[in-house]
Amino acid sequence: MRDVRITKLAELLVNHSCSLTTGEKVLIESINAPNEIVISLIRAAKAAGASPVVIQKDDQLIRELARTCTVDDVKLMARCELAMLKEMDAFISIRGVPNAHEYADVPPDKRSLLLENYIEPVHLQYRNANLKWVALRWPTSAFAQRAGMSTEAFEDFFFEASTLDYAKLEQAMTPLAELLDETDIVRIVGPGDTNLKFSIKGISQYKSAGYHNVPDGELFTAPIKDSIEGRICYNVRSTFYGHTFENICFDFHQGRVVNAVCSQNIDALNKLLEQDDGAAYVGEFAFGVHPLITRPIDDILFDEKMTGTIHLAQGNSYPMCDNGNRSAIHWDLILDQREKMGGGSVFFDDALVRQAGVFVLPQLAALNPQK
């Protein structure tokens, strides 16, 4: 008997996230994901009248290719995958993560080759700008372990969070989107030493409601590239490219990180910021508003949606809210401002918008978790 939750998720990805229609073509990328979700996606795509193509990958194989690659190898891989994507109307990527540190021993120079010659041109540039696309993690035992949950409890959480009523959430985000459009200066204060300000004047906003990530639930824009001043201290752990970082603090001047500290892996942190010129600048500012994601699980695609949080992304800016920053990385770092994490405030043009993770304006009350 097939799990009805998997069928429901596949139908959401096909019909809501990618809105596939008759005659369209979709590339389904499976990385360590079980056949059951891929089969359900194939069936949902065919039911919508679309033509699915499947590629299956494995993290251990990707690691070996990354460790041994030359620039010519990477460019060949990029050309082949780009040619495939140019045949498609949509892209669905499902990734199971048996080991979050699988790429920890890939040399930095090899990682740079992949970022600059494959990830940036194929995915950050072409895919993001030209295809309907969605990416999600798959619930694995390792994922549950990182979350501190049993496998069964984590699967229940995963499917409930992933299949949220995104149309309802998108409607609730509209007043905040309108307010962002009217705002010049954003100021973020606390907890701790966090005191940061920047301008978002003239930058568009985007209601992220199940179209590119699942689970989803964020509203994002971007700072004017050189406007960020002050300090931000992130209090949510982040694992990125095989390294885990905690207690990251950045000092900004004229939009650029001029000082960075963390409690571990400081060399890896500095290498990420030195990846290219854009890595030291911010490409995104966002509010997390998913009502069912209430604690971090050390996975960015979940944690950045967590209610009561904001996040900024080092690196590349998305085309729908473009501040002109270009980088081979896009790394979301999360600040939890809820009372239990020390509180904190967000101001728009000196007016208080959210206090201790709770929106204080009446028109934004629907974005607060309902008791």
C-alpha positions as CSV (number, residue, x, y, z in Angstrom):
1,M,0.0,0.0,0.0
2,R,1.4,3.4,-1.0
3,D,1.7,6.1,1.6
4,V,-1.1,8.6,0.9
5,R,1.1,11.4,2.3
6,I,3.7,10.8,-0.4
7,T,0.9,11.0,-3.1
8,K,-0.4,14.3,-1.6
9,L,3.1,15.8,-1.5
10,A,3.9,14.8,-5.1
11,E,0.6,16.3,-6.3
12,L,1.4,19.5,-4.4
13,L,4.9,19.7,-6.1
14,V,3.4,19.1,-9.6
15,N,0.2,21.1,-9.4
16,H,1.0,23.9,-7.0
17,S,4.8,24.4,-7.0
18,C,5.4,23.9,-10.7
19,S,1.8,24.2,-12.0
20,L,2.5,21.7,-14.7
21,T,0.2,21.7,-17.7
22,T,-0.4,19.6,-20.8
23,G,2.7,19.4,-23.1
24,E,5.2,20.7,-20.5
25,K,8.4,18.8,-19.7
26,V,9.7,18.4,-16.2
27,L,13.1,17.1,-15.0
28,I,12.9,15.2,-11.7
29,E,16.3,15.0,-9.9
30,S,16.5,12.4,-7.2
31,I,19.5,12.5,-4.9
32,N,19.4,9.6,-2.3
33,A,15.6,9.8,-2.5
34,P,13.4,6.6,-2.4
35,N,11.8,5.4,-5.6
36,E,8.3,5.8,-4.1
37,I,8.4,9.6,-4.2
38,V,9.9,9.6,-7.7
39,I,7.2,7.2,-8.9
40,S,4.5,9.4,-7.3
41,L,6.0,12.4,-9.1
42,I,6.0,10.6,-12.4
43,R,2.3,9.7,-12.0
44,A,1.3,13.2,-10.9
45,A,3.2,14.7,-13.9
46,K,1.5,12.3,-16.3
47,A,-1.9,13.1,-14.8
48,A,-1.2,16.8,-15.5
49,G,-0.4,16.0,-19.1
50,A,3.3,16.7,-18.7
51,S,6.3,14.6,-19.8
52,P,8.7,13.6,-16.9
53,V,12.4,12.9,-17.2
54,V,14.3,11.4,-14.3
55,I,17.9,11.6,-13.2
56,Q,19.1,9.8,-10.1
57,K,22.2,10.9,-8.2
58,D,24.0,9.8,-5.0
59,D,26.0,12.0,-2.6
60,Q,28.9,9.5,-2.3
61,L,29.3,9.6,-6.1
62,I,29.0,13.4,-6.2
63,R,31.7,13.6,-3.5
64,E,34.0,11.4,-5.5
65,L,33.5,13.5,-8.7
66,A,34.0,16.7,-6.6
67,R,37.3,15.4,-5.0
68,T,38.8,14.4,-8.3
69,C,37.4,17.0,-10.8
70,T,39.3,19.3,-13.1
71,V,37.9,22.5,-14.4
72,D,37.3,20.8,-17.8
73,D,35.4,18.0,-16.0
74,V,33.1,20.5,-14.3
75,K,32.5,22.5,-17.4
76,L,31.6,19.3,-19.3
77,M,29.1,18.4,-16.6
78,A,27.7,21.9,-16.6
79,R,27.2,21.8,-20.4
80,C,25.5,18.5,-20.3
81,E,23.1,19.4,-17.5
82,L,22.4,22.8,-18.9
83,A,21.5,21.3,-22.3
84,M,19.0,19.0,-20.5
85,L,17.5,21.9,-18.5
86,K,17.1,23.9,-21.7
87,E,14.7,21.2,-22.9
88,M,12.6,21.6,-19.8
89,D,9.8,23.8,-18.5
90,A,10.2,22.8,-14.9
91,F,12.6,21.2,-12.4
92,I,11.9,19.2,-9.2
93,S,14.8,18.2,-7.0
94,I,14.4,15.9,-4.0
95,R,17.4,15.2,-1.8
96,G,17.7,12.7,1.0
97,V,20.7,13.4,3.2
98,P,22.2,10.3,4.9
99,N,25.2,12.3,6.0
100,A,25.2,16.1,6.3
101,H,29.0,16.1,6.4
102,E,29.5,14.0,3.2
103,Y,31.3,16.9,1.5
104,A,33.4,17.9,4.5
105,D,36.7,16.6,3.0
106,V,36.2,18.0,-0.5
107,P,39.1,20.4,-0.9
108,P,38.1,24.1,-1.0
109,D,39.6,24.6,-4.4
110,K,37.5,21.8,-5.8
111,R,34.4,23.2,-4.2
112,S,35.2,26.5,-5.8
113,L,35.4,24.9,-9.2
114,L,32.0,23.4,-8.7
115,L,30.4,26.6,-7.4
116,E,31.8,28.8,-10.1
117,N,31.6,26.6,-13.1
118,Y,28.5,24.4,-12.4
119,I,26.2,25.6,-9.6
120,E,26.3,29.3,-10.5
121,P,25.8,29.0,-14.3
122,V,23.5,26.0,-14.3
123,H,21.3,26.6,-11.2
124,L,21.7,30.1,-9.8
125,Q,21.6,31.7,-13.2
126,Y,19.8,29.6,-15.8
127,R,17.5,27.4,-13.7
128,N,16.4,30.1,-11.3
129,A,15.6,32.6,-14.1
130,N,14.1,30.4,-16.7
131,L,12.3,27.4,-15.2
132,K,9.5,26.7,-12.8
133,W,11.4,24.9,-10.0
134,V,11.1,23.5,-6.5
135,A,13.6,21.8,-4.2
136,L,13.1,19.8,-1.0
137,R,14.8,17.5,1.4
138,W,13.5,14.0,2.0
139,P,13.0,12.7,5.6
140,T,15.8,10.2,6.5
141,S,16.9,8.6,9.7
142,A,20.0,10.9,9.7
143,F,17.7,13.9,9.2
144,A,15.5,12.8,12.2
145,Q,18.7,12.3,14.3
146,R,19.9,15.8,13.6
147,A,16.4,17.1,14.6
148,G,16.5,15.1,17.8
149,M,13.4,13.2,16.9
150,S,12.4,9.6,16.3
151,T,12.1,8.6,12.6
152,E,8.4,8.2,12.8
153,A,7.8,11.5,14.6
154,F,10.1,13.3,12.2
155,E,8.2,11.9,9.2
156,D,4.9,13.0,10.7
157,F,6.3,16.5,11.2
158,F,7.8,16.6,7.7
159,F,4.7,15.7,5.8
160,E,2.5,18.0,7.9
161,A,4.8,21.0,7.5
162,S,5.4,20.3,3.8
163,T,1.7,20.1,2.8
164,L,0.6,23.3,4.5
165,D,-2.3,25.3,3.0
166,Y,0.1,27.6,1.1
167,A,-2.7,29.6,-0.6
168,K,-4.0,30.6,2.9
169,L,-0.4,31.5,4.0
170,E,0.2,33.5,0.9
171,Q,-2.9,35.6,1.5
172,A,-1.8,36.2,5.1
173,M,1.6,37.5,3.8
174,T,0.0,40.2,1.6
175,P,-0.2,43.0,4.2
176,L,3.5,42.4,5.1
177,A,4.5,42.5,1.4
178,E,2.6,45.8,1.0
179,L,4.4,47.2,4.1
180,L,7.8,46.2,2.7
181,D,7.0,48.0,-0.5
182,E,6.5,51.2,1.5
183,T,9.6,50.8,3.7
184,D,13.0,52.5,3.3
185,I,15.1,51.6,6.4
186,V,14.9,48.2,8.2
187,R,16.5,48.0,11.7
188,I,17.0,44.7,13.5
189,V,17.9,44.9,17.2
190,G,18.7,41.9,19.5
191,P,19.0,39.5,21.0
192,G,22.5,40.2,22.3
193,D,24.8,42.5,20.3
194,T,22.6,42.5,17.2
195,N,22.0,46.0,15.9
196,L,21.8,46.2,12.2
197,K,20.2,48.6,9.7
198,F,19.9,48.7,5.9
199,S,17.7,50.1,3.2
200,I,15.3,48.1,1.0
201,K,13.9,51.1,-0.8
202,G,13.0,50.2,-4.4
203,I,13.7,46.5,-4.0
204,S,10.7,44.2,-4.8
205,Q,9.4,41.6,-2.4
206,Y,8.4,38.0,-2.9
207,K,5.8,35.8,-1.1
208,S,7.5,32.4,-0.9
209,A,4.6,30.0,-0.5
210,G,5.5,26.6,-1.8
211,Y,6.7,27.6,-5.3
212,H,10.5,27.0,-4.9
213,N,11.0,25.3,-1.5
214,V,8.9,22.8,0.4
215,P,8.2,23.2,3.2
216,D,7.9,27.0,2.6
217,G,6.8,30.1,4.4
218,E,8.9,33.1,4.1
219,L,8.6,36.6,2.7
220,F,11.8,38.0,1.3
221,T,13.3,41.1,-0.3
222,A,17.0,42.2,-0.4
223,P,19.0,45.1,1.1
224,I,20.4,47.7,-1.2
225,K,23.8,46.1,-1.6
226,D,26.1,48.7,0.1
227,S,23.6,50.0,2.7
228,I,24.1,47.5,5.5
229,E,25.7,48.8,8.6
230,G,26.2,47.3,12.1
231,R,26.4,43.9,13.7
232,I,24.3,40.8,13.6
233,C,24.8,37.7,15.7
234,Y,23.0,34.6,14.5
235,N,21.7,32.2,17.1
236,V,20.6,29.2,14.9
237,R,23.2,26.6,14.0
238,S,23.9,26.2,10.3
239,T,25.5,23.3,8.4
240,F,26.8,24.5,5.0
241,Y,29.0,22.6,2.6
242,G,29.9,20.0,5.2
243,H,30.8,22.3,8.0
244,T,28.7,23.2,11.0
245,F,28.8,26.8,12.3
246,E,27.5,28.2,15.5
247,N,27.3,31.7,17.1
248,I,28.3,33.5,13.9
249,C,28.6,37.3,14.3
250,F,29.2,39.6,11.3
251,D,30.1,43.3,11.4
252,F,29.1,45.1,8.2
253,H,30.3,48.4,6.7
254,Q,28.9,49.7,3.5
255,G,27.2,46.4,2.9
256,R,30.3,44.2,3.2
257,V,31.3,41.8,6.0
258,V,34.4,43.4,7.5
259,N,34.7,41.1,10.5
260,A,33.5,37.6,11.1
261,V,33.6,35.4,14.2
262,C,32.0,32.0,15.2
263,S,32.6,29.4,17.9
264,Q,34.0,26.8,15.5
265,N,35.3,26.4,12.0
266,I,36.4,30.0,11.7
267,D,38.8,29.1,8.8
268,A,36.0,27.5,6.8
269,L,33.8,30.5,7.5
270,N,36.4,33.0,6.2
271,K,37.0,30.8,3.1
272,L,33.2,30.9,2.3
273,L,33.2,34.7,2.7
274,E,36.2,34.9,0.4
275,Q,34.7,32.6,-2.2
276,D,34.2,35.6,-4.5
277,D,33.5,39.3,-4.1
278,G,29.8,38.8,-3.7
279,A,30.0,36.3,-0.9
280,A,30.9,39.0,1.6
281,Y,27.7,40.9,0.7
282,V,24.0,40.1,1.4
283,G,21.6,39.0,-1.3
284,E,18.4,38.5,0.7
285,F,16.5,39.6,3.8
286,A,13.5,37.6,4.9
287,F,10.9,36.8,7.6
288,G,10.2,33.2,8.5
289,V,6.4,32.7,9.0
290,H,5.7,29.0,8.8
291,P,3.3,28.3,11.8
292,L,4.2,24.7,12.2
293,I,8.0,25.1,12.1
294,T,8.7,26.1,15.7
295,R,12.2,24.9,16.4
296,P,15.4,24.6,14.4
297,I,16.5,21.2,13.1
298,D,19.9,22.1,11.5
299,D,18.6,22.2,8.0
300,I,18.4,25.6,6.2
301,L,15.4,24.8,4.1
302,F,13.4,24.2,7.2
303,D,15.0,26.6,9.7
304,E,14.8,29.7,7.5
305,K,10.9,29.3,7.5
306,M,10.7,29.0,11.3
307,T,8.1,31.3,12.9
308,G,9.6,34.2,14.9
309,T,12.8,34.4,12.8
310,I,14.5,36.6,10.3
311,H,17.3,35.6,8.0
312,L,19.9,37.2,5.7
313,A,21.6,35.3,3.0
314,Q,25.3,35.9,2.2
315,G,25.9,35.8,-1.5
316,N,23.7,35.7,-4.6
317,S,20.5,37.7,-4.9
318,Y,17.4,36.1,-6.5
319,P,16.1,37.6,-9.7
320,M,12.6,38.3,-8.2
321,C,14.2,40.6,-5.6
322,D,17.5,41.6,-7.2
323,N,19.9,43.9,-5.5
324,G,22.6,43.2,-8.1
325,N,24.8,41.0,-5.9
326,R,26.3,38.0,-7.7
327,S,28.1,35.1,-6.0
328,A,28.5,31.4,-6.4
329,I,27.0,30.9,-2.9
330,H,23.6,31.7,-1.3
331,W,23.8,31.0,2.4
332,D,20.8,31.8,4.6
333,L,21.7,32.5,8.2
334,I,18.9,32.6,10.8
335,L,18.2,34.8,13.8
336,D,15.5,33.6,16.2
337,Q,14.0,36.6,18.0
338,R,11.4,34.8,20.0
339,E,11.3,35.5,23.8
340,K,12.8,32.1,24.7
341,M,15.8,33.0,22.5
342,G,16.4,36.4,24.1
343,G,13.8,38.4,22.2
344,G,14.5,41.2,19.7
345,S,12.8,43.8,17.6
346,V,12.3,44.7,13.9
347,F,11.6,48.2,12.9
348,F,10.4,49.6,9.5
349,D,11.3,53.3,9.3
350,D,11.5,53.5,13.1
351,A,8.1,51.9,13.6
352,L,8.0,48.7,15.6
353,V,6.8,45.8,13.4
354,R,7.7,42.6,15.3
355,Q,8.7,42.2,18.9
356,A,10.1,39.0,20.4
357,G,9.0,37.1,17.2
358,V,5.4,38.4,17.3
359,F,4.0,40.8,14.7
360,V,2.5,43.8,16.6
361,L,0.5,45.5,13.8
362,P,-3.1,44.4,13.6
363,Q,-2.9,43.8,9.8
364,L,-0.1,41.3,10.4
365,A,-1.7,39.3,13.1
366,A,-2.6,36.4,10.8
367,L,1.1,35.7,10.4
368,N,1.5,34.9,14.1
369,P,0.9,31.3,15.1
370,Q,-2.6,30.8,16.3
371,K,-3.1,29.4,19.8
